[in-house]
Amino acid sequence: MSTQGAIQSLFPVEGSGETQLTKPSLIGAVTPARSLQVVPSLYSELDLVSLLRLRCLEQPHQLAYSYETDHGEVRLTYAELDRQARTVAAQLQAANGAGARALLLYHPGPDFLAGFFGCLYAGVIAVPAYPPRAPFRPDDRNVRRIFSIAQDASPRFVITTDAVRTKLRDISGVLPGIEQWLASDVQEGPGAEAWSSFTPHQDDLAFLQYTSGSTGTPKGVMVSHGNIIANERMITVGFGMSEKTRIGGWLPVFHDMGLIGHVLQPMYLGVPCFLMSPMSFMKRPYRWLDLISRNRLTVSGAPDFAYRFCVEAVSEEEKARLDLSCWELAFNGAEPVRTETLESFSAAFASCGFRKNTFYPTYGCAEATLFVAGGQKEALPVKLVVKRSELERGRAVEAAEGETQDLRVLVGCGKSAVGQKLAIVHPETRVQAEEGHVGEIWVSGPNVTGGYWNRVQESEERFRAPLADGDSRLCYRTGDLGFLLNGELFITGRASDLIIIRGLNHYPEDIELTVGSVNEHFLMSCAVSIDVDGEERVVVVQEVSREFPDDGFDQAGMSVRRALSEAHGLELHSLILLPRGRLPRTSSGKVQRRVCRELLLKGGLDPIVVWTGPQLPSDPAAVA
């Protein structure tokens, strides 16, 4: 049966008013819990609108989402979410919104779900973002990001809550092109019964996922319904999910890991999802683990820093109240996975029932929807110790047992997801690299998106790259560097962030990890290189805590200089100390190295001190 035929058998496609659902003959007697496994072709062809409508038909009163707020828990069944989505969609349809973009400005909470699915139900392209703080300040980082997104996406609508709409009146008149601000939590126009049934095609855009901007201005990744369904299927297989899976966490829904992994994956499976606010986690990391423990979640995850934060912040008394034996898969991605994190978290929460083989290192990117590679469920993470000097020359040479110098420890990110192809390529020649040789990671498959919104030339260069060996497939060039060993993917860094000194490649993540260990008051750091008299030199921009001693500059500088010399064979040009929170970051908390370097060269960092040697602090302008 064709996609359109399958959809028509599920739901009427003409007429308006309250849609009467008819049990589809395509599904037959298959129960919702087993339908994914029994009729995989249906799920590979469906879109998100039809998927939610199917859930509403088959499981109307089943819990779809639980969201824990400061005021209690909000629970939504599939039928309730469907009705909320139809209400929003009816208002968008009344404004002839099909094909337009809608900026979704929601604080963390369940209201986002109605706005997002309401866009899908109306054929409006959703653009998730985080609302700027009130009152409006043009110099606020998030305000600048919102303006950048609005200028690029040209949305006709802003959808949010009535409370946020009221708070953002100062900004409502200056966002370009906005025709209407809609509040999804109040009915100001047609109701759910006015919705005209709509079925998108596989290649129709569902939303624009704006990248976090760690390598420059945020770009709108064009994610289609087909991309999402393909990637959710890859996640299902890669994570070993079933009808018994229980998913939840705190990740922001305006990022790919939160939206695809925590919101849409449970919808794909037809299983409950348990969510909480990112701010709740940041205020008290225990709440995340408590969410897992109380709701017996089997799948939850976060970037590497979150696990380190839990080790530092969860008390022994709090651990005594946790039972993490239910946790089957703890995915770790979005930033480099550190073996120290895996070890420390496993040790810290072993008494709570956490098992080390629960960890699931993974690799992905918004341009491939989300998931690209992952390990094997319940297998221990793969650790590889290589010679640092050889890796800098582009080869992964495993260190001999007992060696203690010139080492780098890497954690494998698993194998390529089922249904896609992954290659390590020398970008200059477009020839695939030999096993164990470093190159750029290229990906092709149905999960790879259509490119960047309004960036035709860059999309052509990045998303339709041909290989030189006669392979007809076109690939997405991730810009990330890595190598394959026995099919396992190891990430070594990002091409645009590489620091090249005397012909050798140095990964800033390595330098930052080394620097962060030399002083107890060091927080986030950023390693970059600048040209000094025709030679590339290393500069470390380092945030420090309020407790950093006023007389500690020389000691800190000498420690960093010694550590870089011993661990990397590098000479430190200067150490720039900043107050906490002053490094440029993406909206997901990653350091923006390119932006940091630009600010450094322009003299825009406003440092506490610039250390260039055991002497009086130099003039900041002398660095560049």
C-alpha positions as CSV (number, residue, x, y, z in Angstrom):
1,M,0.0,0.0,0.0
2,S,1.3,3.5,-0.8
3,T,1.9,6.1,1.8
4,Q,-1.1,8.1,0.8
5,G,-3.2,5.0,0.7
6,A,-2.1,4.1,4.2
7,I,-2.9,7.6,5.5
8,Q,-6.4,7.6,3.8
9,S,-7.2,4.3,5.4
10,L,-6.3,5.8,8.8
11,F,-8.0,9.2,8.6
12,P,-10.4,11.2,6.4
13,V,-8.5,13.8,4.3
14,E,-11.5,16.0,3.3
15,G,-14.0,18.0,5.1
16,S,-13.8,20.0,8.3
17,G,-15.2,19.7,11.8
18,E,-14.5,17.1,14.4
19,T,-12.7,14.2,12.6
20,Q,-14.2,10.8,13.3
21,L,-11.5,8.3,13.6
22,T,-12.0,4.9,12.1
23,K,-9.9,1.9,13.1
24,P,-7.7,1.3,10.1
25,S,-7.9,-2.1,8.3
26,L,-4.1,-1.8,7.7
27,I,-3.5,-2.3,11.4
28,G,-6.0,-5.0,11.8
29,A,-5.9,-6.8,15.1
30,V,-2.3,-5.8,15.9
31,T,-2.1,-4.1,19.3
32,P,-0.4,-0.7,19.6
33,A,2.4,-2.1,21.8
34,R,3.5,-4.6,19.2
35,S,2.6,-2.7,16.0
36,L,6.1,-1.2,15.6
37,Q,7.6,-4.6,15.3
38,V,4.8,-6.3,13.3
39,V,4.2,-3.6,10.7
40,P,7.6,-1.8,10.4
41,S,6.8,-0.6,6.8
42,L,3.9,1.5,8.1
43,Y,6.0,3.3,10.6
44,S,8.7,3.9,8.1
45,E,6.2,5.7,5.8
46,L,4.1,7.6,8.3
47,D,4.6,11.3,9.3
48,L,4.3,12.8,12.7
49,V,0.8,14.0,12.2
50,S,-0.5,10.6,11.3
51,L,1.5,9.0,14.0
52,L,-0.1,11.2,16.8
53,R,-3.5,10.6,15.2
54,L,-2.8,6.9,15.2
55,R,-1.9,7.0,18.9
56,C,-5.1,9.0,19.6
57,L,-7.1,6.2,17.8
58,E,-5.3,3.2,19.4
59,Q,-4.3,4.6,22.8
60,P,-6.5,7.7,23.5
61,H,-6.4,7.5,27.3
62,Q,-2.8,6.3,27.7
63,L,-0.4,8.7,29.3
64,A,1.7,10.4,26.6
65,Y,3.7,13.0,28.5
66,S,4.2,13.8,32.2
67,Y,5.9,17.1,33.0
68,E,7.1,17.9,36.5
69,T,7.0,21.6,37.3
70,D,7.6,23.6,40.4
71,H,3.8,23.6,40.9
72,G,3.3,19.8,40.5
73,E,2.9,17.3,37.7
74,V,1.1,18.0,34.4
75,R,-0.1,14.8,32.6
76,L,-1.3,14.6,29.0
77,T,-2.9,11.6,27.3
78,Y,-2.7,11.2,23.5
79,A,-6.3,12.3,23.1
80,E,-5.7,15.5,25.2
81,L,-2.6,16.4,23.2
82,D,-4.4,15.7,19.9
83,R,-7.1,18.1,20.9
84,Q,-4.7,20.8,22.0
85,A,-2.8,20.4,18.7
86,R,-6.0,20.7,16.7
87,T,-7.0,23.9,18.5
88,V,-3.6,25.6,17.7
89,A,-3.7,24.2,14.1
90,A,-7.3,25.6,13.5
91,Q,-6.1,29.1,14.4
92,L,-3.1,28.7,12.0
93,Q,-5.3,27.4,9.3
94,A,-7.7,30.3,9.7
95,A,-4.7,32.6,9.0
96,N,-3.8,30.6,5.9
97,G,-0.5,29.6,7.6
98,A,0.4,26.4,5.6
99,G,4.0,26.6,4.5
100,A,4.8,29.5,6.8
101,R,7.2,29.4,9.7
102,A,6.2,29.8,13.3
103,L,8.7,30.8,16.0
104,L,8.0,28.8,19.2
105,L,9.0,30.7,22.3
106,Y,8.3,28.6,25.3
107,H,9.8,28.3,28.7
108,P,10.4,24.6,29.7
109,G,7.0,23.0,30.3
110,P,4.2,21.0,28.7
111,D,2.8,24.0,26.7
112,F,5.5,23.5,24.1
113,L,3.9,20.2,23.0
114,A,0.6,21.9,21.9
115,G,2.5,24.6,20.0
116,F,4.8,22.1,18.3
117,F,2.2,19.5,17.2
118,G,-0.2,22.3,16.4
119,C,2.2,23.6,13.8
120,L,2.6,20.1,12.3
121,Y,-1.2,19.7,12.2
122,A,-1.5,22.9,10.1
123,G,1.5,22.3,7.8
124,V,3.3,25.2,9.4
125,I,7.1,24.8,9.8
126,A,7.9,25.0,13.5
127,V,11.0,26.9,14.7
128,P,11.7,26.0,18.3
129,A,13.7,28.6,20.3
130,Y,14.1,29.7,23.9
131,P,12.3,33.0,24.8
132,P,14.5,36.0,25.8
133,R,14.4,37.3,29.3
134,A,12.1,40.1,30.1
135,P,12.5,43.0,30.1
136,F,13.9,43.1,26.6
137,R,17.6,44.0,26.4
138,P,19.2,44.3,22.9
139,D,22.6,43.2,24.3
140,D,21.2,40.0,25.8
141,R,22.8,36.9,24.2
142,N,19.5,35.1,23.8
143,V,17.8,38.2,22.4
144,R,20.5,38.4,19.7
145,R,20.0,34.8,18.9
146,I,16.3,35.2,18.6
147,F,16.8,38.1,16.2
148,S,19.3,36.1,14.2
149,I,16.8,33.2,13.9
150,A,13.9,35.5,13.0
151,Q,15.9,37.3,10.3
152,D,16.9,33.9,8.8
153,A,13.6,32.0,9.1
154,S,11.2,35.0,8.4
155,P,8.4,33.6,10.6
156,R,4.9,34.9,10.2
157,F,3.8,33.6,13.6
158,V,5.1,33.5,17.2
159,I,3.4,30.8,19.3
160,T,3.9,30.8,23.1
161,T,1.9,31.1,26.3
162,D,-0.2,34.0,27.2
163,A,2.1,34.9,30.1
164,V,5.2,34.9,27.9
165,R,3.4,36.9,25.2
166,T,2.6,39.5,27.8
167,K,6.1,39.7,29.1
168,L,7.6,40.0,25.6
169,R,5.5,43.0,24.5
170,D,8.7,45.1,24.2
171,I,10.1,42.7,21.6
172,S,6.9,42.0,19.7
173,G,7.1,45.2,17.7
174,V,10.7,44.8,16.6
175,L,10.9,41.1,15.5
176,P,10.9,41.3,11.7
177,G,7.9,40.0,9.7
178,I,5.7,38.7,12.6
179,E,2.0,39.0,11.7
180,Q,0.4,37.3,14.7
181,W,1.3,36.2,18.2
182,L,-0.7,33.2,19.3
183,A,-1.1,31.9,22.8
184,S,-1.5,28.1,22.8
185,D,-2.9,28.0,26.3
186,V,-5.9,30.3,25.6
187,Q,-8.5,29.8,22.9
188,E,-8.9,33.1,20.9
189,G,-10.2,31.8,17.7
190,P,-11.5,28.6,16.1
191,G,-11.6,25.5,18.4
192,A,-10.4,22.0,17.8
193,E,-13.6,21.1,15.9
194,A,-12.7,23.6,13.2
195,W,-9.5,21.9,12.3
196,S,-9.3,20.6,8.7
197,S,-7.6,17.2,8.5
198,F,-4.1,17.6,7.1
199,T,-1.6,14.9,6.0
200,P,2.0,16.0,5.2
201,H,4.2,14.2,2.8
202,Q,7.5,12.5,3.8
203,D,9.6,15.3,2.3
204,D,7.5,18.1,3.8
205,L,9.5,20.1,6.4
206,A,8.4,19.5,10.0
207,F,10.6,22.1,11.7
208,L,13.8,24.1,11.4
209,Q,16.4,23.0,14.0
210,Y,18.7,25.9,14.6
211,T,22.2,24.8,15.4
212,S,23.6,25.8,18.7
213,G,26.2,28.1,17.0
214,S,29.4,26.6,18.4
215,T,31.0,27.1,15.0
216,G,29.4,30.4,14.0
217,T,26.0,32.0,13.4
218,P,23.1,29.6,14.0
219,K,21.8,27.9,10.9
220,G,18.4,26.4,10.3
221,V,18.6,22.7,9.6
222,M,15.6,21.7,7.4
223,V,14.2,18.5,9.1
224,S,11.5,16.7,7.2
225,H,8.9,14.2,8.4
226,G,10.7,11.5,6.6
227,N,14.0,12.4,8.3
228,I,12.4,12.2,11.7
229,I,10.7,8.9,11.2
230,A,13.9,7.4,9.7
231,N,16.0,8.5,12.6
232,E,13.5,7.5,15.3
233,R,13.6,4.0,13.7
234,M,17.4,4.1,13.9
235,I,17.3,5.0,17.5
236,T,14.8,2.3,18.3
237,V,17.1,-0.4,16.8
238,G,20.3,1.2,18.1
239,F,19.0,1.6,21.7
240,G,17.3,-1.8,21.7
241,M,13.9,-0.3,22.6
242,S,10.6,-2.1,23.0
243,E,7.1,-1.6,24.2
244,K,8.5,-1.8,27.8
245,T,10.8,1.2,27.3
246,R,10.2,4.2,29.6
247,I,11.9,7.4,28.5
248,G,12.5,10.8,30.2
249,G,14.8,13.5,31.3
250,W,15.5,17.2,31.5
251,L,17.1,18.1,28.1
252,P,15.8,21.3,26.4
253,V,13.2,20.7,23.8
254,F,14.6,23.4,21.5
255,H,17.7,21.2,20.9
256,D,17.8,18.1,18.8
257,M,18.7,15.7,21.6
258,G,15.8,16.8,23.7
259,L,13.2,17.2,20.9
260,I,14.1,14.0,18.9
261,G,15.3,11.8,21.8
262,H,13.0,12.8,24.6
263,V,9.8,14.1,23.0
264,L,9.3,12.4,19.6
265,Q,10.9,9.0,20.3
266,P,8.3,8.1,22.9
267,M,5.6,9.2,20.5
268,Y,7.1,6.9,17.8
269,L,7.2,4.0,20.3
270,G,3.8,4.7,21.8
271,V,5.3,4.7,25.4
272,P,5.0,7.3,28.2
273,C,7.5,10.1,28.5
274,F,8.5,11.8,31.7
275,L,10.0,15.3,31.5
276,M,11.3,18.0,33.8
277,S,12.8,21.4,33.4
278,P,16.5,21.9,32.6
279,M,16.6,24.6,35.3
280,S,15.4,22.1,37.8
281,F,18.3,19.9,36.9
282,M,20.9,22.7,37.1
283,K,19.6,23.9,40.5
284,R,19.7,20.4,41.9
285,P,21.0,17.5,39.8
286,Y,19.5,15.0,42.2
287,R,16.1,15.7,40.7
288,W,17.1,14.1,37.4
289,L,18.1,10.9,39.1
290,D,15.1,11.0,41.3
291,L,12.9,11.3,38.2
292,I,14.5,8.1,36.8
293,S,14.2,6.3,40.1
294,R,10.6,7.2,40.9
295,N,9.2,6.6,37.4
296,R,11.4,3.5,36.7
297,L,12.8,5.0,33.6
298,T,14.8,2.7,31.4
299,V,16.3,5.3,29.0
300,S,17.6,8.7,29.8
301,G,20.7,10.6,29.0
302,A,22.5,13.9,28.7
303,P,25.9,15.5,27.6
304,D,29.0,14.4,29.5
305,F,29.0,17.4,31.8
306,A,25.7,16.4,33.4
307,Y,27.1,13.2,34.7
308,R,30.1,15.0,36.2
309,F,27.7,17.5,37.8
310,C,25.8,14.7,39.4
311,V,29.0,13.2,40.9
312,E,29.9,16.6,42.3
313,A,26.5,17.7,43.6
314,V,24.5,14.7,44.7
315,S,25.0,14.0,48.4
316,E,25.3,10.6,50.1
317,E,21.9,11.3,51.9
318,E,20.3,11.8,48.5
319,K,22.0,8.7,47.0
320,A,20.4,6.6,49.8
321,R,16.9,7.5,48.4
322,L,17.7,6.5,44.8
323,D,17.2,3.2,43.0
324,L,18.8,3.3,39.6
325,S,18.6,-0.4,38.9
326,C,15.8,0.3,36.3
327,W,18.1,2.4,34.2
328,E,19.1,0.3,31.2
329,L,20.6,2.8,28.9
330,A,22.3,6.1,29.8
331,F,23.2,7.8,26.6
332,N,26.1,10.3,26.6
333,G,26.6,12.6,23.7
334,A,26.6,16.2,22.3
335,E,30.1,16.8,23.6
336,P,33.3,14.7,24.0
337,V,32.7,11.6,26.2
338,R,35.4,11.4,28.9
339,T,36.4,8.1,30.4
340,E,36.9,9.8,33.7
341,T,33.2,10.7,33.7
342,L,32.2,7.1,33.0
343,E,34.4,5.8,35.8
344,S,33.5,8.5,38.4
345,F,29.7,8.3,37.8
346,S,29.7,4.5,37.8
347,A,31.6,4.4,41.1
348,A,29.6,7.2,42.7
349,F,26.2,5.6,42.0
350,A,27.0,1.9,42.2
351,S,25.4,1.8,45.6
352,C,22.2,3.1,43.9
353,G,22.1,0.1,41.5
354,F,23.7,1.9,38.5
355,R,25.8,-0.4,36.3
356,K,28.7,0.7,34.3
357,N,27.4,-1.1,31.2
358,T,24.4,1.1,31.3
359,F,26.5,3.9,29.7
360,Y,25.9,4.3,26.0
361,P,28.3,6.7,24.3
362,T,26.8,8.1,21.1
363,Y,27.5,10.5,18.3
364,G,25.1,12.6,16.3
365,C,24.2,16.0,14.9
366,A,21.2,18.0,13.9
367,E,22.1,17.8,10.3
368,A,21.5,14.0,10.4
369,T,18.3,14.7,12.5
370,L,20.1,13.4,15.7
371,F,21.4,9.9,15.9
372,V,24.4,8.8,13.8
373,A,26.3,6.2,15.8
374,G,26.0,4.3,19.1
375,G,27.2,1.4,21.0
376,Q,25.7,-2.0,21.8
377,K,23.1,-1.9,24.6
378,E,24.4,-3.4,27.9
379,A,28.0,-3.7,26.5
380,L,30.7,-1.8,28.3
381,P,31.9,1.4,26.6
382,V,34.9,0.9,24.4
383,K,38.1,2.6,25.6
384,L,41.1,3.0,23.5
385,V,44.5,4.4,24.6
386,V,46.6,5.8,21.7
387,K,49.8,7.6,21.3
388,R,49.1,11.4,21.3
389,S,52.0,12.2,19.0
390,E,50.9,9.7,16.4
391,L,47.3,11.0,16.6
392,E,48.5,14.5,15.9
393,R,50.0,13.1,12.7
394,G,46.7,11.6,11.7
395,R,47.1,8.0,12.8
396,A,45.6,6.1,15.7
397,V,48.4,3.9,17.1
398,E,47.4,2.0,20.2
399,A,49.8,2.5,23.1
400,A,51.6,-0.5,24.6
401,E,50.5,-1.8,27.9
402,G,52.4,-0.1,30.7
403,E,53.2,3.1,28.8
404,T,52.5,6.2,30.8
405,Q,53.7,9.1,28.6
406,D,52.4,10.6,25.3
407,L,48.9,9.1,25.8
408,R,45.4,10.1,24.9
409,V,42.4,8.1,26.0
410,L,39.4,7.9,23.7
411,V,35.9,6.5,24.2
412,G,34.3,4.9,21.3
413,C,30.9,6.2,20.1
414,G,29.7,2.8,18.7
415,K,29.0,1.8,15.1
416,S,27.1,3.5,12.4
417,A,23.3,3.5,12.8
418,V,21.4,0.8,10.8
419,G,20.0,2.3,7.6
420,Q,22.7,4.8,6.9
421,K,26.3,4.8,5.7
422,L,29.2,6.4,7.5
423,A,32.7,7.0,6.1
424,I,35.9,8.6,7.2
425,V,37.2,10.8,4.3
426,H,40.2,12.8,3.5
427,P,38.4,16.1,2.5
428,E,41.1,17.3,0.2
429,T,41.0,14.2,-2.1
430,R,37.5,12.9,-1.1
431,V,39.1,9.5,-0.8
432,Q,38.0,7.2,2.1
433,A,40.7,6.9,4.8
434,E,42.2,3.6,5.8
435,E,41.1,2.1,9.1
436,G,42.8,3.8,12.0
437,H,43.5,7.0,10.0
438,V,41.9,10.3,11.0
439,G,39.7,12.0,8.5
440,E,36.4,13.9,8.3
441,I,33.2,12.0,9.2
442,W,30.8,11.9,6.2
443,V,27.2,10.5,6.5
444,S,24.5,9.5,4.0
445,G,21.1,8.1,4.6
446,P,17.4,8.9,5.0
447,N,18.1,10.7,8.3
448,V,20.4,13.3,6.6
449,T,18.4,16.5,6.3
450,G,17.9,18.7,3.2
451,G,20.4,21.3,4.2
452,Y,20.3,24.8,5.8
453,W,17.4,27.1,5.3
454,N,18.2,30.0,2.9
455,R,21.8,28.7,2.4
456,V,21.8,27.1,-1.0
457,Q,25.5,27.2,-1.8
458,E,26.6,26.0,1.7
459,S,23.9,23.2,1.6
460,E,25.2,22.1,-1.7
461,E,28.8,22.0,-0.4
462,R,28.1,20.4,2.9
463,F,25.1,18.0,2.2
464,R,25.8,16.8,-1.3
465,A,29.5,15.9,-1.2
466,P,30.6,13.2,-3.7
467,L,33.2,10.5,-2.9
468,A,36.1,10.0,-5.2
469,D,36.0,6.2,-5.4
470,G,33.1,5.9,-7.8
471,D,30.5,5.6,-5.0
472,S,27.4,7.3,-6.3
473,R,26.1,8.4,-3.0
474,L,26.2,12.0,-1.8
475,C,27.2,12.7,1.7
476,Y,26.9,15.2,4.5
477,R,30.2,16.5,5.6
478,T,30.0,16.8,9.4
479,G,33.1,18.9,10.0
480,D,34.0,16.5,12.8
481,L,37.2,14.5,12.7
482,G,37.6,10.8,13.7
483,F,38.6,7.4,12.7
484,L,37.1,3.9,12.5
485,L,38.7,0.8,14.2
486,N,36.9,-2.5,13.8
487,G,33.8,-0.6,12.9
488,E,33.9,1.5,16.1
489,L,33.8,5.3,15.6
490,F,36.2,7.4,17.6
491,I,35.8,11.2,17.6
492,T,39.1,13.2,17.8
493,G,37.8,16.8,17.4
494,R,36.4,19.4,15.0
495,A,38.2,20.4,11.9
496,S,37.5,24.1,12.3
497,D,38.8,24.1,15.9
498,L,42.1,22.4,15.2
499,I,45.2,24.1,16.5
500,I,48.0,23.4,14.1
501,I,51.5,24.1,15.5
502,R,54.6,23.3,13.5
503,G,52.6,21.0,11.3
504,L,51.0,18.9,14.1
505,N,47.3,18.8,14.9
506,H,46.3,19.6,18.5
507,Y,42.7,19.2,19.6
508,P,41.5,22.0,21.8
509,E,39.4,19.6,23.8
510,D,42.7,17.9,24.9
511,I,44.3,21.1,25.8
512,E,41.3,22.3,27.7
513,L,41.1,19.0,29.7
514,T,44.8,19.4,30.6
515,V,44.4,23.0,31.7
516,G,41.2,22.3,33.7
517,S,43.1,19.9,36.0
518,V,45.8,22.2,37.1
519,N,43.9,24.5,39.4
520,E,40.9,23.9,41.7
521,H,39.4,27.3,40.8
522,F,39.5,26.8,37.0
523,L,36.0,26.4,35.4
524,M,35.3,26.3,31.7
525,S,38.2,26.9,29.4
526,C,38.8,27.7,25.7
527,A,42.0,26.9,23.8
528,V,42.6,28.8,20.5
529,S,45.6,29.8,18.4
530,I,46.5,33.2,17.1
531,D,49.2,34.5,14.8
532,V,52.1,36.2,16.5
533,D,54.7,37.6,14.2
534,G,53.9,35.0,11.5
535,E,53.8,32.0,13.9
536,E,50.7,30.3,15.4
537,R,50.8,30.5,19.2
538,V,48.5,28.9,21.8
539,V,46.2,31.1,24.0
540,V,44.0,29.7,26.8
541,V,41.0,31.7,27.9
542,Q,40.0,30.4,31.3
543,E,37.0,31.1,33.5
544,V,37.8,31.1,37.3
545,S,35.6,31.0,40.3
546,R,35.0,33.9,42.7
547,E,37.4,32.2,45.2
548,F,40.4,32.5,42.9
549,P,43.1,34.2,45.0
550,D,44.3,37.7,43.9
551,D,47.9,36.6,44.2
552,G,47.4,33.4,42.4
553,F,48.0,34.5,38.8
554,D,51.7,33.6,38.5
555,Q,51.2,30.2,40.1
556,A,48.2,29.4,37.8
557,G,50.1,30.6,34.7
558,M,53.2,28.6,35.5
559,S,51.1,25.5,36.2
560,V,49.3,25.8,32.9
561,R,52.6,26.5,31.0
562,R,54.2,23.4,32.6
563,A,51.2,21.2,32.0
564,L,51.0,22.1,28.3
565,S,54.7,21.6,27.8
566,E,54.7,18.2,29.5
567,A,51.4,16.8,28.1
568,H,51.4,18.3,24.6
569,G,54.9,19.7,23.9
570,L,53.3,23.1,23.5
571,E,54.4,26.6,24.6
572,L,51.8,28.7,26.2
573,H,51.7,32.2,24.7
574,S,49.2,33.7,27.2
575,L,46.6,32.7,29.8
576,I,43.6,35.0,29.9
577,L,41.5,34.8,33.1
578,L,37.8,35.7,33.0
579,P,35.1,35.7,35.7
580,R,32.6,32.8,35.7
581,G,30.1,32.8,32.9
582,R,32.0,35.2,30.6
583,L,33.1,32.8,27.9
584,P,30.9,32.9,24.8
585,R,28.6,29.9,24.9
586,T,26.0,28.4,22.7
587,S,22.4,28.1,24.0
588,S,23.3,24.5,25.0
589,G,26.3,25.6,27.1
590,K,29.1,24.6,24.6
591,V,32.0,27.1,24.4
592,Q,32.1,29.0,21.1
593,R,35.8,28.8,20.2
594,R,35.5,30.8,17.0
595,V,33.6,33.6,18.7
596,C,36.0,33.6,21.6
597,R,39.0,33.9,19.2
598,E,37.3,36.8,17.4
599,L,36.6,38.6,20.7
600,L,40.2,38.0,21.7
601,L,41.6,39.6,18.6
602,K,39.2,42.5,18.9
603,G,40.0,43.1,22.5
604,G,36.4,42.3,23.6
605,L,36.9,39.7,26.4
606,D,37.3,42.2,29.3
607,P,39.6,39.9,31.3
608,I,40.6,39.9,34.9
609,V,44.2,39.5,33.9
610,V,46.3,38.5,30.9
611,W,49.2,36.4,32.0
612,T,52.2,36.0,29.7
613,G,54.9,35.1,32.2
614,P,56.0,35.5,35.9
615,Q,55.8,39.2,35.9
616,L,53.2,42.0,36.4
617,P,50.1,41.4,34.3
618,S,50.4,42.7,30.8
619,D,48.1,45.0,28.9
620,P,45.2,43.0,27.4
621,A,45.8,44.6,24.1
622,A,49.3,43.1,24.0
623,V,47.9,39.6,23.5
624,A,46.8,40.0,20.0
